[in-house]
Structure formats: structure tokens, C-alpha cells
Amino acid sequence: MTRGLVPAGSPAGTASVTAFVPHTASGVPAGGGVVYAPGAAARILGVSLGHRTLPEADHWIHELDPAPVLACTHLVRSPFPHVAISLLTPETFDTDPSLREAADAAATGPAGRAVVFPGSTRLTGTLTVSEILQRSSIARVEILGSGPAEPDAVVDTGDFVRPQFRSGELILVTTPAVGDRLVPFERRDPTPCCAGH
């Protein structure tokens, strides 16, 4: 079963992609959306619209219709610090020439933060690590500083799952939480540093 989504370092344009999409017992894609068969041509596109924050970029991604198969955010510095986006989609988007370098960096970079990915809409509520792996294209769930999480470990998703895209795989990094559970390292509403002081 292939979990790789995009070959590491793939250039913008057309690339051969094998996307894993979980299926229900009836054979229907569990996560819905577009399914790319092994070897299907898919367009890896970099877009830079100058979003200043991750929530702004996330909002733009969630407004896309049709939704991309994969959408990742990338923090870039040129020509100013902002969030660029890479998309696996048949659609096209324009980028201002002044932001082209940032868009290209997003399309060809080996890492990113996944906002939309196969099965992402099915990762809500409390799930075991095994359920997360079965329902989505996430390849591994790790505990920050401790290695892989056990298959029966319970993850409170908070309905906000942003795995890291590393070298062609999606990795969900978690941290321990109260109640012997795990939570995604990135939270929708993080607690400010030193909030209790």
C-alpha cells in the first residue's frame, strides 16, 4: 500500500504521483474527492499570494472549489516573510511575478505543513493511531521527542490535524495530554507562552 503523495523535490508542473486514498468496504473512497491512480499525471503547483499568517493561507485553501488533493503551506522569506502554498490539483492559479520565487520554492521544497490531504476530513474527534492511519494518507504518528506512537494510543484531534509533509510522506507529530491521550503538536488555538505567569 503506497502512502507517498509527491516525490520529494518534484519540480512544478506535471509529475507522476501515487496517492493513497483509504476505501470503505464498498470500495468507495473514504475521504471523498479526487482519486489519482498509480502513475496518474497530477499537477504540482506553487502559489504565493502574500498571506502573512498560516490561518489566512488555511482559509484560502479551504475556499478552493474543487478542493485540491493535497495542499501544503510553506514559510518563505523572499521577497518578505510570508506563507506560500503548494497544491496537487488540475486547476491553475496566478502568482504575481514578484512572488514567483516563493511559489517555486513551495512547489519544489521537500517539506511543508499539510492542510488538505486524502482523508483529512475524516480525522475528527477522538481516534486511535491505527484509525488515523487507516482513514487518511498519514504514514506515521510520532510523539514529539519519543518516536512512533503505539497503534492503540488515543489521539484527541481537536478537529484540527496538520501533519508535516516530509520527503513524500505525511507525519503527524503529537504531544502527551491529560487523560493518557495524545494531541496534535499544532493546535488550532495554542496556549500563549507563559500564559499562567
PyMOL CGO cylinders between C-alpha atoms (Angstrom):
from pymol import cmd
from pymol.cgo import CYLINDER

trace = [
    CYLINDER, 0.00, 0.00, 0.00, 1.59, 3.27, -1.09, 0.3, 1, 1, 1, 1, 1, 1,
    CYLINDER, 1.59, 3.27, -1.09, 1.43, 6.27, 1.20, 0.3, 1, 1, 1, 1, 1, 1,
    CYLINDER, 1.43, 6.27, 1.20, 3.74, 8.57, -0.70, 0.3, 1, 1, 1, 1, 1, 1,
    CYLINDER, 3.74, 8.57, -0.70, 1.94, 11.53, -2.21, 0.3, 1, 1, 1, 1, 1, 1,
    CYLINDER, 1.94, 11.53, -2.21, 4.50, 13.52, -4.16, 0.3, 1, 1, 1, 1, 1, 1,
    CYLINDER, 4.50, 13.52, -4.16, 8.07, 12.53, -4.98, 0.3, 1, 1, 1, 1, 1, 1,
    CYLINDER, 8.07, 12.53, -4.98, 10.49, 14.59, -2.90, 0.3, 1, 1, 1, 1, 1, 1,
    CYLINDER, 10.49, 14.59, -2.90, 11.85, 17.53, -4.79, 0.3, 1, 1, 1, 1, 1, 1,
    CYLINDER, 11.85, 17.53, -4.79, 9.41, 17.14, -7.69, 0.3, 1, 1, 1, 1, 1, 1,
    CYLINDER, 9.41, 17.14, -7.69, 9.52, 20.19, -9.93, 0.3, 1, 1, 1, 1, 1, 1,
    CYLINDER, 9.52, 20.19, -9.93, 6.46, 22.31, -10.52, 0.3, 1, 1, 1, 1, 1, 1,
    CYLINDER, 6.46, 22.31, -10.52, 4.39, 21.08, -13.41, 0.3, 1, 1, 1, 1, 1, 1,
    CYLINDER, 4.39, 21.08, -13.41, 3.42, 17.52, -14.17, 0.3, 1, 1, 1, 1, 1, 1,
    CYLINDER, 3.42, 17.52, -14.17, 4.74, 14.70, -12.02, 0.3, 1, 1, 1, 1, 1, 1,
    CYLINDER, 4.74, 14.70, -12.02, 3.98, 11.02, -11.69, 0.3, 1, 1, 1, 1, 1, 1,
    CYLINDER, 3.98, 11.02, -11.69, 2.16, 10.66, -8.40, 0.3, 1, 1, 1, 1, 1, 1,
    CYLINDER, 2.16, 10.66, -8.40, 0.79, 7.71, -6.48, 0.3, 1, 1, 1, 1, 1, 1,
    CYLINDER, 0.79, 7.71, -6.48, -1.74, 8.92, -3.95, 0.3, 1, 1, 1, 1, 1, 1,
    CYLINDER, -1.74, 8.92, -3.95, -3.07, 6.63, -1.22, 0.3, 1, 1, 1, 1, 1, 1,
    CYLINDER, -3.07, 6.63, -1.22, -6.77, 7.12, -0.54, 0.3, 1, 1, 1, 1, 1, 1,
    CYLINDER, -6.77, 7.12, -0.54, -8.45, 4.86, 2.02, 0.3, 1, 1, 1, 1, 1, 1,
    CYLINDER, -8.45, 4.86, 2.02, -11.55, 2.98, 0.82, 0.3, 1, 1, 1, 1, 1, 1,
    CYLINDER, -11.55, 2.98, 0.82, -14.63, 1.77, 2.65, 0.3, 1, 1, 1, 1, 1, 1,
    CYLINDER, -14.63, 1.77, 2.65, -15.77, -1.86, 2.45, 0.3, 1, 1, 1, 1, 1, 1,
    CYLINDER, -15.77, -1.86, 2.45, -17.90, -0.97, -0.57, 0.3, 1, 1, 1, 1, 1, 1,
    CYLINDER, -17.90, -0.97, -0.57, -14.83, 0.27, -2.43, 0.3, 1, 1, 1, 1, 1, 1,
    CYLINDER, -14.83, 0.27, -2.43, -15.90, 3.92, -2.34, 0.3, 1, 1, 1, 1, 1, 1,
    CYLINDER, -15.90, 3.92, -2.34, -13.15, 6.41, -1.41, 0.3, 1, 1, 1, 1, 1, 1,
    CYLINDER, -13.15, 6.41, -1.41, -13.47, 7.03, 2.32, 0.3, 1, 1, 1, 1, 1, 1,
    CYLINDER, -13.47, 7.03, 2.32, -12.25, 10.60, 2.20, 0.3, 1, 1, 1, 1, 1, 1,
    CYLINDER, -12.25, 10.60, 2.20, -14.17, 11.60, -0.92, 0.3, 1, 1, 1, 1, 1, 1,
    CYLINDER, -14.17, 11.60, -0.92, -12.67, 13.90, -3.51, 0.3, 1, 1, 1, 1, 1, 1,
    CYLINDER, -12.67, 13.90, -3.51, -10.42, 13.06, -6.43, 0.3, 1, 1, 1, 1, 1, 1,
    CYLINDER, -10.42, 13.06, -6.43, -8.54, 9.76, -6.58, 0.3, 1, 1, 1, 1, 1, 1,
    CYLINDER, -8.54, 9.76, -6.58, -5.30, 9.52, -8.57, 0.3, 1, 1, 1, 1, 1, 1,
    CYLINDER, -5.30, 9.52, -8.57, -4.46, 6.00, -9.68, 0.3, 1, 1, 1, 1, 1, 1,
    CYLINDER, -4.46, 6.00, -9.68, -0.84, 4.79, -9.61, 0.3, 1, 1, 1, 1, 1, 1,
    CYLINDER, -0.84, 4.79, -9.61, 1.16, 6.58, -12.30, 0.3, 1, 1, 1, 1, 1, 1,
    CYLINDER, 1.16, 6.58, -12.30, -1.54, 9.18, -12.95, 0.3, 1, 1, 1, 1, 1, 1,
    CYLINDER, -1.54, 9.18, -12.95, -0.31, 12.60, -14.02, 0.3, 1, 1, 1, 1, 1, 1,
    CYLINDER, -0.31, 12.60, -14.02, -1.02, 15.31, -11.46, 0.3, 1, 1, 1, 1, 1, 1,
    CYLINDER, -1.02, 15.31, -11.46, -0.03, 18.93, -11.37, 0.3, 1, 1, 1, 1, 1, 1,
    CYLINDER, -0.03, 18.93, -11.37, 2.16, 20.17, -8.52, 0.3, 1, 1, 1, 1, 1, 1,
    CYLINDER, 2.16, 20.17, -8.52, 1.62, 23.90, -8.39, 0.3, 1, 1, 1, 1, 1, 1,
    CYLINDER, 1.62, 23.90, -8.39, 3.25, 26.57, -6.25, 0.3, 1, 1, 1, 1, 1, 1,
    CYLINDER, 3.25, 26.57, -6.25, 1.17, 29.63, -5.37, 0.3, 1, 1, 1, 1, 1, 1,
    CYLINDER, 1.17, 29.63, -5.37, 2.16, 32.73, -3.46, 0.3, 1, 1, 1, 1, 1, 1,
    CYLINDER, 2.16, 32.73, -3.46, -0.45, 35.37, -2.68, 0.3, 1, 1, 1, 1, 1, 1,
    CYLINDER, -0.45, 35.37, -2.68, 1.46, 37.07, 0.14, 0.3, 1, 1, 1, 1, 1, 1,
    CYLINDER, 1.46, 37.07, 0.14, -0.54, 35.55, 3.03, 0.3, 1, 1, 1, 1, 1, 1,
    CYLINDER, -0.54, 35.55, 3.03, 1.02, 36.86, 6.24, 0.3, 1, 1, 1, 1, 1, 1,
    CYLINDER, 1.02, 36.86, 6.24, -0.24, 34.11, 8.57, 0.3, 1, 1, 1, 1, 1, 1,
    CYLINDER, -0.24, 34.11, 8.57, -0.97, 30.37, 8.50, 0.3, 1, 1, 1, 1, 1, 1,
    CYLINDER, -0.97, 30.37, 8.50, -4.69, 30.88, 9.29, 0.3, 1, 1, 1, 1, 1, 1,
    CYLINDER, -4.69, 30.88, 9.29, -5.00, 33.25, 6.29, 0.3, 1, 1, 1, 1, 1, 1,
    CYLINDER, -5.00, 33.25, 6.29, -3.43, 30.66, 3.99, 0.3, 1, 1, 1, 1, 1, 1,
    CYLINDER, -3.43, 30.66, 3.99, -5.53, 27.85, 5.51, 0.3, 1, 1, 1, 1, 1, 1,
    CYLINDER, -5.53, 27.85, 5.51, -8.71, 29.88, 4.91, 0.3, 1, 1, 1, 1, 1, 1,
    CYLINDER, -8.71, 29.88, 4.91, -7.78, 30.46, 1.26, 0.3, 1, 1, 1, 1, 1, 1,
    CYLINDER, -7.78, 30.46, 1.26, -7.09, 26.74, 0.77, 0.3, 1, 1, 1, 1, 1, 1,
    CYLINDER, -7.09, 26.74, 0.77, -10.43, 25.73, 2.33, 0.3, 1, 1, 1, 1, 1, 1,
    CYLINDER, -10.43, 25.73, 2.33, -12.27, 28.10, -0.01, 0.3, 1, 1, 1, 1, 1, 1,
    CYLINDER, -12.27, 28.10, -0.01, -10.96, 26.33, -3.13, 0.3, 1, 1, 1, 1, 1, 1,
    CYLINDER, -10.96, 26.33, -3.13, -13.60, 24.58, -5.22, 0.3, 1, 1, 1, 1, 1, 1,
    CYLINDER, -13.60, 24.58, -5.22, -12.85, 21.94, -6.28, 0.3, 1, 1, 1, 1, 1, 1,
    CYLINDER, -12.85, 21.94, -6.28, -10.66, 21.13, -3.32, 0.3, 1, 1, 1, 1, 1, 1,
    CYLINDER, -10.66, 21.13, -3.32, -7.08, 20.09, -4.13, 0.3, 1, 1, 1, 1, 1, 1,
    CYLINDER, -7.08, 20.09, -4.13, -5.96, 16.52, -3.45, 0.3, 1, 1, 1, 1, 1, 1,
    CYLINDER, -5.96, 16.52, -3.45, -3.09, 17.88, -1.36, 0.3, 1, 1, 1, 1, 1, 1,
    CYLINDER, -3.09, 17.88, -1.36, -2.40, 21.41, -0.12, 0.3, 1, 1, 1, 1, 1, 1,
    CYLINDER, -2.40, 21.41, -0.12, 0.60, 22.38, 1.98, 0.3, 1, 1, 1, 1, 1, 1,
    CYLINDER, 0.60, 22.38, 1.98, 1.78, 25.66, 3.44, 0.3, 1, 1, 1, 1, 1, 1,
    CYLINDER, 1.78, 25.66, 3.44, 5.41, 26.75, 3.42, 0.3, 1, 1, 1, 1, 1, 1,
    CYLINDER, 5.41, 26.75, 3.42, 7.04, 29.57, 5.35, 0.3, 1, 1, 1, 1, 1, 1,
    CYLINDER, 7.04, 29.57, 5.35, 9.18, 31.58, 2.94, 0.3, 1, 1, 1, 1, 1, 1,
    CYLINDER, 9.18, 31.58, 2.94, 11.41, 34.63, 3.35, 0.3, 1, 1, 1, 1, 1, 1,
    CYLINDER, 11.41, 34.63, 3.35, 11.60, 36.05, -0.16, 0.3, 1, 1, 1, 1, 1, 1,
    CYLINDER, 11.60, 36.05, -0.16, 10.78, 38.77, -1.04, 0.3, 1, 1, 1, 1, 1, 1,
    CYLINDER, 10.78, 38.77, -1.04, 9.37, 39.17, 2.52, 0.3, 1, 1, 1, 1, 1, 1,
    CYLINDER, 9.37, 39.17, 2.52, 8.34, 36.66, 5.22, 0.3, 1, 1, 1, 1, 1, 1,
    CYLINDER, 8.34, 36.66, 5.22, 5.00, 35.10, 4.28, 0.3, 1, 1, 1, 1, 1, 1,
    CYLINDER, 5.00, 35.10, 4.28, 3.19, 31.81, 3.65, 0.3, 1, 1, 1, 1, 1, 1,
    CYLINDER, 3.19, 31.81, 3.65, 3.37, 30.21, 0.20, 0.3, 1, 1, 1, 1, 1, 1,
    CYLINDER, 3.37, 30.21, 0.20, 1.28, 27.22, -0.84, 0.3, 1, 1, 1, 1, 1, 1,
    CYLINDER, 1.28, 27.22, -0.84, 1.83, 24.05, -2.85, 0.3, 1, 1, 1, 1, 1, 1,
    CYLINDER, 1.83, 24.05, -2.85, -1.14, 22.27, -4.39, 0.3, 1, 1, 1, 1, 1, 1,
    CYLINDER, -1.14, 22.27, -4.39, -1.72, 18.93, -6.06, 0.3, 1, 1, 1, 1, 1, 1,
    CYLINDER, -1.72, 18.93, -6.06, -4.55, 19.94, -8.38, 0.3, 1, 1, 1, 1, 1, 1,
    CYLINDER, -4.55, 19.94, -8.38, -5.63, 20.11, -12.02, 0.3, 1, 1, 1, 1, 1, 1,
    CYLINDER, -5.63, 20.11, -12.02, -6.52, 23.80, -11.51, 0.3, 1, 1, 1, 1, 1, 1,
    CYLINDER, -6.52, 23.80, -11.51, -4.28, 26.78, -12.30, 0.3, 1, 1, 1, 1, 1, 1,
    CYLINDER, -4.28, 26.78, -12.30, -3.62, 29.88, -10.21, 0.3, 1, 1, 1, 1, 1, 1,
    CYLINDER, -3.62, 29.88, -10.21, -1.75, 33.07, -10.97, 0.3, 1, 1, 1, 1, 1, 1,
    CYLINDER, -1.75, 33.07, -10.97, 1.13, 34.35, -8.87, 0.3, 1, 1, 1, 1, 1, 1,
    CYLINDER, 1.13, 34.35, -8.87, 2.42, 37.89, -9.12, 0.3, 1, 1, 1, 1, 1, 1,
    CYLINDER, 2.42, 37.89, -9.12, 5.90, 37.88, -10.74, 0.3, 1, 1, 1, 1, 1, 1,
    CYLINDER, 5.90, 37.88, -10.74, 7.37, 39.46, -7.60, 0.3, 1, 1, 1, 1, 1, 1,
    CYLINDER, 7.37, 39.46, -7.60, 6.28, 36.35, -5.62, 0.3, 1, 1, 1, 1, 1, 1,
    CYLINDER, 6.28, 36.35, -5.62, 7.27, 33.76, -8.24, 0.3, 1, 1, 1, 1, 1, 1,
    CYLINDER, 7.27, 33.76, -8.24, 10.42, 32.72, -6.37, 0.3, 1, 1, 1, 1, 1, 1,
    CYLINDER, 10.42, 32.72, -6.37, 8.36, 31.96, -3.25, 0.3, 1, 1, 1, 1, 1, 1,
    CYLINDER, 8.36, 31.96, -3.25, 5.80, 29.99, -5.28, 0.3, 1, 1, 1, 1, 1, 1,
    CYLINDER, 5.80, 29.99, -5.28, 8.55, 27.94, -6.93, 0.3, 1, 1, 1, 1, 1, 1,
    CYLINDER, 8.55, 27.94, -6.93, 10.13, 27.24, -3.54, 0.3, 1, 1, 1, 1, 1, 1,
    CYLINDER, 10.13, 27.24, -3.54, 6.79, 25.94, -2.27, 0.3, 1, 1, 1, 1, 1, 1,
    CYLINDER, 6.79, 25.94, -2.27, 6.33, 23.68, -5.30, 0.3, 1, 1, 1, 1, 1, 1,
    CYLINDER, 6.33, 23.68, -5.30, 9.80, 22.13, -5.14, 0.3, 1, 1, 1, 1, 1, 1,
    CYLINDER, 9.80, 22.13, -5.14, 10.54, 22.07, -1.41, 0.3, 1, 1, 1, 1, 1, 1,
    CYLINDER, 10.54, 22.07, -1.41, 10.92, 18.72, 0.36, 0.3, 1, 1, 1, 1, 1, 1,
    CYLINDER, 10.92, 18.72, 0.36, 8.83, 19.74, 3.39, 0.3, 1, 1, 1, 1, 1, 1,
    CYLINDER, 8.83, 19.74, 3.39, 5.60, 21.52, 4.25, 0.3, 1, 1, 1, 1, 1, 1,
    CYLINDER, 5.60, 21.52, 4.25, 2.59, 21.62, 6.53, 0.3, 1, 1, 1, 1, 1, 1,
    CYLINDER, 2.59, 21.62, 6.53, -0.41, 19.74, 5.10, 0.3, 1, 1, 1, 1, 1, 1,
    CYLINDER, -0.41, 19.74, 5.10, -3.80, 21.45, 5.33, 0.3, 1, 1, 1, 1, 1, 1,
    CYLINDER, -3.80, 21.45, 5.33, -5.73, 19.26, 2.88, 0.3, 1, 1, 1, 1, 1, 1,
    CYLINDER, -5.73, 19.26, 2.88, -4.75, 15.65, 2.14, 0.3, 1, 1, 1, 1, 1, 1,
    CYLINDER, -4.75, 15.65, 2.14, -6.55, 12.40, 1.32, 0.3, 1, 1, 1, 1, 1, 1,
    CYLINDER, -6.55, 12.40, 1.32, -8.76, 11.53, 4.29, 0.3, 1, 1, 1, 1, 1, 1,
    CYLINDER, -8.76, 11.53, 4.29, -8.23, 14.84, 6.11, 0.3, 1, 1, 1, 1, 1, 1,
    CYLINDER, -8.23, 14.84, 6.11, -11.98, 15.45, 6.51, 0.3, 1, 1, 1, 1, 1, 1,
    CYLINDER, -11.98, 15.45, 6.51, -12.33, 12.12, 8.32, 0.3, 1, 1, 1, 1, 1, 1,
    CYLINDER, -12.33, 12.12, 8.32, -9.92, 13.00, 11.14, 0.3, 1, 1, 1, 1, 1, 1,
    CYLINDER, -9.92, 13.00, 11.14, -12.32, 14.44, 13.69, 0.3, 1, 1, 1, 1, 1, 1,
    CYLINDER, -12.32, 14.44, 13.69, -12.98, 13.73, 17.34, 0.3, 1, 1, 1, 1, 1, 1,
    CYLINDER, -12.98, 13.73, 17.34, -11.01, 11.13, 19.25, 0.3, 1, 1, 1, 1, 1, 1,
    CYLINDER, -11.01, 11.13, 19.25, -9.29, 8.41, 17.21, 0.3, 1, 1, 1, 1, 1, 1,
    CYLINDER, -9.29, 8.41, 17.21, -6.67, 5.77, 17.78, 0.3, 1, 1, 1, 1, 1, 1,
    CYLINDER, -6.67, 5.77, 17.78, -3.40, 5.99, 15.89, 0.3, 1, 1, 1, 1, 1, 1,
    CYLINDER, -3.40, 5.99, 15.89, -4.48, 2.92, 13.91, 0.3, 1, 1, 1, 1, 1, 1,
    CYLINDER, -4.48, 2.92, 13.91, -7.73, 4.65, 12.88, 0.3, 1, 1, 1, 1, 1, 1,
    CYLINDER, -7.73, 4.65, 12.88, -5.82, 7.76, 11.75, 0.3, 1, 1, 1, 1, 1, 1,
    CYLINDER, -5.82, 7.76, 11.75, -3.55, 5.64, 9.55, 0.3, 1, 1, 1, 1, 1, 1,
    CYLINDER, -3.55, 5.64, 9.55, -6.50, 3.71, 8.10, 0.3, 1, 1, 1, 1, 1, 1,
    CYLINDER, -6.50, 3.71, 8.10, -8.65, 6.76, 7.39, 0.3, 1, 1, 1, 1, 1, 1,
    CYLINDER, -8.65, 6.76, 7.39, -6.04, 9.01, 5.82, 0.3, 1, 1, 1, 1, 1, 1,
    CYLINDER, -6.04, 9.01, 5.82, -2.79, 9.23, 3.90, 0.3, 1, 1, 1, 1, 1, 1,
    CYLINDER, -2.79, 9.23, 3.90, -0.82, 9.95, 7.07, 0.3, 1, 1, 1, 1, 1, 1,
    CYLINDER, -0.82, 9.95, 7.07, 2.08, 7.48, 7.09, 0.3, 1, 1, 1, 1, 1, 1,
    CYLINDER, 2.08, 7.48, 7.09, 3.17, 7.78, 10.75, 0.3, 1, 1, 1, 1, 1, 1,
    CYLINDER, 3.17, 7.78, 10.75, 2.09, 9.29, 14.04, 0.3, 1, 1, 1, 1, 1, 1,
    CYLINDER, 2.09, 9.29, 14.04, 5.01, 10.36, 16.22, 0.3, 1, 1, 1, 1, 1, 1,
    CYLINDER, 5.01, 10.36, 16.22, 5.25, 11.62, 19.78, 0.3, 1, 1, 1, 1, 1, 1,
    CYLINDER, 5.25, 11.62, 19.78, 7.49, 14.67, 19.94, 0.3, 1, 1, 1, 1, 1, 1,
    CYLINDER, 7.49, 14.67, 19.94, 10.90, 13.57, 21.21, 0.3, 1, 1, 1, 1, 1, 1,
    CYLINDER, 10.90, 13.57, 21.21, 9.77, 9.96, 21.82, 0.3, 1, 1, 1, 1, 1, 1,
    CYLINDER, 9.77, 9.96, 21.82, 9.42, 8.26, 18.43, 0.3, 1, 1, 1, 1, 1, 1,
    CYLINDER, 9.42, 8.26, 18.43, 6.42, 6.42, 16.92, 0.3, 1, 1, 1, 1, 1, 1,
    CYLINDER, 6.42, 6.42, 16.92, 3.12, 6.28, 18.80, 0.3, 1, 1, 1, 1, 1, 1,
    CYLINDER, 3.12, 6.28, 18.80, 1.58, 2.88, 19.56, 0.3, 1, 1, 1, 1, 1, 1,
    CYLINDER, 1.58, 2.88, 19.56, -1.30, 1.83, 17.25, 0.3, 1, 1, 1, 1, 1, 1,
    CYLINDER, -1.30, 1.83, 17.25, -3.80, 1.80, 20.13, 0.3, 1, 1, 1, 1, 1, 1,
    CYLINDER, -3.80, 1.80, 20.13, -2.75, 5.21, 21.50, 0.3, 1, 1, 1, 1, 1, 1,
    CYLINDER, -2.75, 5.21, 21.50, -5.69, 7.63, 21.61, 0.3, 1, 1, 1, 1, 1, 1,
    CYLINDER, -5.69, 7.63, 21.61, -5.41, 10.99, 19.83, 0.3, 1, 1, 1, 1, 1, 1,
    CYLINDER, -5.41, 10.99, 19.83, -7.79, 13.85, 20.58, 0.3, 1, 1, 1, 1, 1, 1,
    CYLINDER, -7.79, 13.85, 20.58, -7.67, 15.56, 17.17, 0.3, 1, 1, 1, 1, 1, 1,
    CYLINDER, -7.67, 15.56, 17.17, -9.47, 18.73, 18.26, 0.3, 1, 1, 1, 1, 1, 1,
    CYLINDER, -9.47, 18.73, 18.26, -10.84, 18.57, 14.68, 0.3, 1, 1, 1, 1, 1, 1,
    CYLINDER, -10.84, 18.57, 14.68, -7.57, 20.20, 13.59, 0.3, 1, 1, 1, 1, 1, 1,
    CYLINDER, -7.57, 20.20, 13.59, -4.92, 17.94, 12.08, 0.3, 1, 1, 1, 1, 1, 1,
    CYLINDER, -4.92, 17.94, 12.08, -1.91, 19.46, 10.31, 0.3, 1, 1, 1, 1, 1, 1,
    CYLINDER, -1.91, 19.46, 10.31, 0.68, 16.75, 9.60, 0.3, 1, 1, 1, 1, 1, 1,
    CYLINDER, 0.68, 16.75, 9.60, 4.14, 17.61, 8.34, 0.3, 1, 1, 1, 1, 1, 1,
    CYLINDER, 4.14, 17.61, 8.34, 4.95, 16.70, 4.75, 0.3, 1, 1, 1, 1, 1, 1,
    CYLINDER, 4.95, 16.70, 4.75, 8.48, 15.30, 4.78, 0.3, 1, 1, 1, 1, 1, 1,
    CYLINDER, 8.48, 15.30, 4.78, 10.21, 13.68, 1.80, 0.3, 1, 1, 1, 1, 1, 1,
    CYLINDER, 10.21, 13.68, 1.80, 6.99, 12.40, 0.26, 0.3, 1, 1, 1, 1, 1, 1,
    CYLINDER, 6.99, 12.40, 0.26, 5.25, 11.25, 3.47, 0.3, 1, 1, 1, 1, 1, 1,
    CYLINDER, 5.25, 11.25, 3.47, 2.79, 12.81, 5.90, 0.3, 1, 1, 1, 1, 1, 1,
    CYLINDER, 2.79, 12.81, 5.90, 3.88, 12.62, 9.53, 0.3, 1, 1, 1, 1, 1, 1,
    CYLINDER, 3.88, 12.62, 9.53, 1.56, 13.69, 12.36, 0.3, 1, 1, 1, 1, 1, 1,
    CYLINDER, 1.56, 13.69, 12.36, 3.57, 14.92, 15.34, 0.3, 1, 1, 1, 1, 1, 1,
    CYLINDER, 3.57, 14.92, 15.34, 1.74, 14.71, 18.68, 0.3, 1, 1, 1, 1, 1, 1,
    CYLINDER, 1.74, 14.71, 18.68, 2.39, 15.54, 22.33, 0.3, 1, 1, 1, 1, 1, 1,
    CYLINDER, 2.39, 15.54, 22.33, 1.10, 13.86, 25.51, 0.3, 1, 1, 1, 1, 1, 1,
    CYLINDER, 1.10, 13.86, 25.51, -2.01, 15.39, 27.08, 0.3, 1, 1, 1, 1, 1, 1,
    CYLINDER, -2.01, 15.39, 27.08, -4.17, 14.84, 30.16, 0.3, 1, 1, 1, 1, 1, 1,
    CYLINDER, -4.17, 14.84, 30.16, -6.16, 11.63, 30.35, 0.3, 1, 1, 1, 1, 1, 1,
    CYLINDER, -6.16, 11.63, 30.35, -3.37, 9.49, 28.88, 0.3, 1, 1, 1, 1, 1, 1,
    CYLINDER, -3.37, 9.49, 28.88, -4.10, 10.86, 25.40, 0.3, 1, 1, 1, 1, 1, 1,
    CYLINDER, -4.10, 10.86, 25.40, -2.15, 12.49, 22.65, 0.3, 1, 1, 1, 1, 1, 1,
    CYLINDER, -2.15, 12.49, 22.65, -2.94, 15.76, 20.87, 0.3, 1, 1, 1, 1, 1, 1,
    CYLINDER, -2.94, 15.76, 20.87, -1.53, 17.11, 17.61, 0.3, 1, 1, 1, 1, 1, 1,
    CYLINDER, -1.53, 17.11, 17.61, 1.53, 19.27, 18.23, 0.3, 1, 1, 1, 1, 1, 1,
    CYLINDER, 1.53, 19.27, 18.23, -0.04, 22.14, 16.28, 0.3, 1, 1, 1, 1, 1, 1,
    CYLINDER, -0.04, 22.14, 16.28, -3.30, 23.24, 17.88, 0.3, 1, 1, 1, 1, 1, 1,
    CYLINDER, -3.30, 23.24, 17.88, -5.97, 25.50, 16.41, 0.3, 1, 1, 1, 1, 1, 1,
    CYLINDER, -5.97, 25.50, 16.41, -5.82, 27.82, 19.44, 0.3, 1, 1, 1, 1, 1, 1,
    CYLINDER, -5.82, 27.82, 19.44, -2.40, 27.35, 21.05, 0.3, 1, 1, 1, 1, 1, 1,
    CYLINDER, -2.40, 27.35, 21.05, -1.88, 28.44, 24.64, 0.3, 1, 1, 1, 1, 1, 1,
    CYLINDER, -1.88, 28.44, 24.64, 0.32, 31.56, 24.65, 0.3, 1, 1, 1, 1, 1, 1,
    CYLINDER, 0.32, 31.56, 24.65, 3.77, 31.03, 26.12, 0.3, 1, 1, 1, 1, 1, 1,
    CYLINDER, 3.77, 31.03, 26.12, 3.87, 31.79, 29.85, 0.3, 1, 1, 1, 1, 1, 1,
    CYLINDER, 3.87, 31.79, 29.85, 0.08, 32.26, 29.94, 0.3, 1, 1, 1, 1, 1, 1,
    CYLINDER, 0.08, 32.26, 29.94, 0.00, 31.28, 33.60, 0.3, 1, 1, 1, 1, 1, 1,
    CYLINDER, 0.00, 31.28, 33.60, 2.59, 33.83, 34.72, 0.3, 1, 1, 1, 1, 1, 1,
]
cmd.load_cgo(trace, "trace")
